[in-house]
Amino acid sequence: MGYISKLQVIRRGGSNRQYYLICPAPLAAALELKKGERLEWVVRDRWTFEIRRRRADPERGRHE
């Protein structure tokens, strides 16, 4: 099953923009995502990107 998300843009001042892609709650729950978890976005081509979970650094107790 797929989930549809809408890209949101926040404009701050002249040309400053931030883009947000919301992860639906059922998808986040299925992936067991946690608040503050670091994710890496990898662009494969214009139509494909991957989101990778970063592994936690056990000595520092945080994600690298």
C-alpha positions as CSV (number, residue, x, y, z in Angstrom):
1,M,0.0,0.0,0.0
2,G,1.3,3.5,-0.9
3,Y,0.9,6.7,1.0
4,I,0.4,10.0,-0.7
5,S,2.2,13.1,0.7
6,K,2.0,16.7,-0.3
7,L,5.2,18.8,-0.5
8,Q,4.9,22.0,1.5
9,V,6.9,25.2,1.0
10,I,7.5,27.8,3.7
11,R,8.7,31.2,2.4
12,R,10.8,33.2,4.8
13,G,11.7,36.6,3.4
14,G,12.7,37.2,-0.2
15,S,14.1,34.0,-1.7
16,N,14.5,31.9,1.4
17,R,12.3,28.8,1.2
18,Q,12.1,25.6,3.1
19,Y,10.5,22.5,1.7
20,Y,8.8,19.9,4.0
21,L,7.7,16.4,3.0
22,I,5.4,15.0,5.7
23,C,5.7,11.3,6.6
24,P,2.2,9.9,7.3
25,A,1.8,8.6,10.9
26,P,1.0,5.0,9.8
27,L,4.2,4.8,7.7
28,A,6.3,6.3,10.5
29,A,4.8,3.7,12.9
30,A,5.5,0.8,10.5
31,L,9.1,2.0,10.2
32,E,9.3,2.6,14.0
33,L,10.6,6.1,13.5
34,K,11.4,8.1,16.6
35,K,11.3,11.8,17.2
36,G,14.7,13.4,16.5
37,E,16.0,10.4,14.6
38,R,18.5,11.3,11.8
39,L,17.6,10.3,8.3
40,E,19.7,10.6,5.1
41,W,18.1,11.4,1.8
42,V,19.9,10.0,-1.3
43,V,18.9,11.1,-4.8
44,R,19.1,8.3,-7.3
45,D,17.7,10.2,-10.3
46,R,15.0,12.8,-10.9
47,W,12.2,10.4,-10.0
48,T,13.8,8.3,-7.3
49,F,15.2,9.0,-3.9
50,E,15.9,6.9,-0.8
51,I,15.6,7.7,2.8
52,R,18.1,5.9,5.0
53,R,18.1,5.6,8.7
54,R,21.4,6.5,10.3
55,R,23.0,4.1,12.7
56,A,23.4,5.2,16.3
57,D,26.9,5.7,17.6
58,P,26.9,3.5,20.8
59,E,29.7,5.5,22.5
60,R,28.0,8.9,22.0
61,G,24.4,7.7,22.4
62,R,23.3,9.6,19.3
63,H,22.9,9.0,15.6
64,E,25.7,9.6,13.2
